[in-house]
């Protein structure tokens, strides 16, 4: 739902509006510095941090 334009990518601005925890750690999740993260990257980061899905 946070992916407002439905492109499968979450920008920092979208994360700030809908997923504040992702926004807080956006730079760590966006390892390639693309300017967006995917759901898989968010899931991987959560798993690495030991956060339950």
Secondary structure as UniProt FT lines:
FT   TURN            4..5
FT   STRAND          10..11
FT   HELIX           12..18
FT   HELIX           20..24
FT   HELIX           26..29
FT   TURN            31..32
FT   STRAND          36..37
FT   HELIX           39..48
FT   TURN            49..50
//
